[in-house]
Amino acid sequence: MVDDARARKPLLPPRASAGGSGGGGRRMMRKWALKLGTSILLWTVIMQLTSSLHPRLTKSWPAGCFDHRGRRNATNSVLDLGRSPPSPPAIVPRRVYKSNGYLLVSCNGGLNQMRAAICDMVTVARYLNLTLVVPELDKTSFWADPSDFRDIFNVNHFINSLRDEVKIIRKLPDKFSRKISDKSGRKFRRQIFSMPPVSWSSEKYYLRQILPIVRRHKVIHFDKTDARLANNGLPIELQKLRCRVNYEALKFTPQIEALGDKLISILRRRGFFVVLHLRYEMDMLSFSGCTHGCSDEETEELTRMRYAYPWWKEKEIISEQKRLEGLCPLTPEEISLVLQALGFTRDTQIYIASGEIYGGERRLAALRAAYPKIVRKEMLLSPDELRPFQNHSTKMAALDYLVSVAGLAASERPFCWIREN
């Protein structure tokens, strides 16, 4: 009976002794808690590092506004100034290479010519493994704009966005400007080898002709840069780099982009607009020798100007022959006929994206009669806003450039761009 009672008695768990298995359980719990806390900390650190190295696109931004690294596209950035500033882009890793020498560049021409030249020269520097000095902009041409590169473009962005391709420095090292001594002890300043590269050259020209010169002199200065690299027949990697420089690396200064953004906003509030890039400025007519519709006094003035610039090779030009060959810009009167043929109605707003039209209002009379809503930046912005841009034609051209590309970057906006080649 006792055995039966014992058998029916429920079995209870044994009591834990004071210094035995109970202490081991608490230690085990602390150990697991420590592991869990460490895992959470490591996971948080890894996620932070991943987000900083590879920023993810937010749903509010279309993929077209970003480049292949997830950074904002420089061409589109003007559309978003005045909004909350985006996080700074991650700096791309630096490409490490042994430099074969230094490349100095003096650009020539207007804004578009200088942009194209910078794209070419970055590509040449990358191909030859050179160190590029921040390019010098044209200050001696018809426009006589004293602006430096930093006055037009964001220098830090230019240098950092291309650091995985080519090393770019702000100025030539001091050792190349110090005086050196010859065998007799006389001191003289080191002469930098300067030359214009041959126009429309392939990459083989730079490899076979230019690279040996750089290795011999350590520094080479290109004093002309317009159309110095072929458009066609280049390796795809070089063509890609040219595009990357133009659409990513060459970003305007915040001051220019901010005013450009305001100008774009004003135009859009006024409705549909056409951007018309007339090529009817004084320097263009003088260079091309196209004087159709000009008075005798204007023709003489344009001829004098052509002879005043020795690097303009063609001096004696028969205007009508040029015109018959299709090598003259359309006159404002002809442009009005083109716009009407394209179906633009009389109430279309037309933004003139160019410098001063040669002949002034007299030459614009026919175009204005057909399209009364002709506007320029000087009509839409206040004198105070434009004061920092006065006598700086490259800055003015940058505003026109932004107005032109803004509509292309946001196709849902009412916009049309016509540029005469």
Buried (B, 14 or more C-beta within 10 A) or exposed (E): EEEEEEEEEEEEEEEEEEEEEEEEEEEEEEEEEEEEEEEEEEEEEEEEEEEEEEBEEEEEBEEEBBBEEEBBBBBBBBBBBEEEEEEEBBEBEEEEEEBBBBBBBBBBBBBEBBBBBBBBBBBBBBBBBBBBBBBBBBBEBBBEBEBBBBBBBBBEBBBBBBBEBBBBEEEBEEEBEEEEEEEEEEEEEEEBBBEBBEEEBBBEBBEEEBBEEBEEBBBBBBBBBBBBBBEEEBEEEBBEBBEBBBBBBBBBBEEBBBBBBBBBBBBBEBEBBBBBBBBBBBBBBBBBBBBBBBEEEBBEBBBEBBEEBEEBEEEEBEBEEBBEEEEBBBBBBBBBBEBEEEEBEEEBBBBBBBBEBBBEEEBBBBBBEBBEBBBBBEEBBEEEBBEEBEEBBBBBBBBBBBBBBBBEBBEEBEBBBBEBE
